Amino acid sequence: MPFPRVVRDEALVRSHRRCCVCHEFGGRSVNVHHIVQEADSGPNTIENAICLCLRCHAEAGHFNPRHSMGTKYSPDELRLHRDQWWTHCQSHPDEPRGLFLEVHFKARSRNADAHKYRLIVNYTNTLKEAHNGWKVQIFIPAFVPVEVGDFDKYDTSVDDARYTMLETQSAERVFPGATIEVVPNMNHFFIEYEVNNANYDRVLSAGNVMWKFFTSNAPVIEGEKPIAELQEF
Ligand SMILES: [Zn+2]
């Protein structure tokens, strides 16, 4: 039996929808997990519930006391993680509940010499207040060919490395709980980059996409990800 709705909701709210082990914001993919499995007579109560992200959920599910490889999660450890995180959330009620920017890609075309990808960025407003507008800056290494539609394009450098900075902004209001397409997958408004034979090695070793996302009333979200991690080649 799954947890009753009221128990699930309480666990999600007390955790701010974040993973109790790694504290990553889980959004819709957060799991409410049994600390002691139902097969081992674990009850469907809040005492036995913990919010975990997909990765930690997969790891915690592998706990087996008869197997001694690696450092496994025990129920006692999971309970301690959870209680520590719930105490933190309770004493920081106004902390942004996981400012959430999702950066991924869509393959556009592939041939033997080059792969083209379209960057897609979504933002979810996890605050209680609406934003009155937003701005995004995407930084792509200058050695990666980029084509854009309706983005301002600048040459810049970050830590002595040359980047192409792509910027756009909007006066759109973003309501609490809403998800918007910051870099959408549309015909006239896009960012496409190319991985080809000439830049392949550099993309693998030094190809980081970076971003900054500004709103009217929330902290700036900054992040970066190796291009090689954004997709499988
Ligand atoms: Zn986690």
Residues whose N, C-alpha, C, O or C-beta is under 5 A from the ligand:
A	BS01	ZN	C19 V21 C22 H23 C53 C56
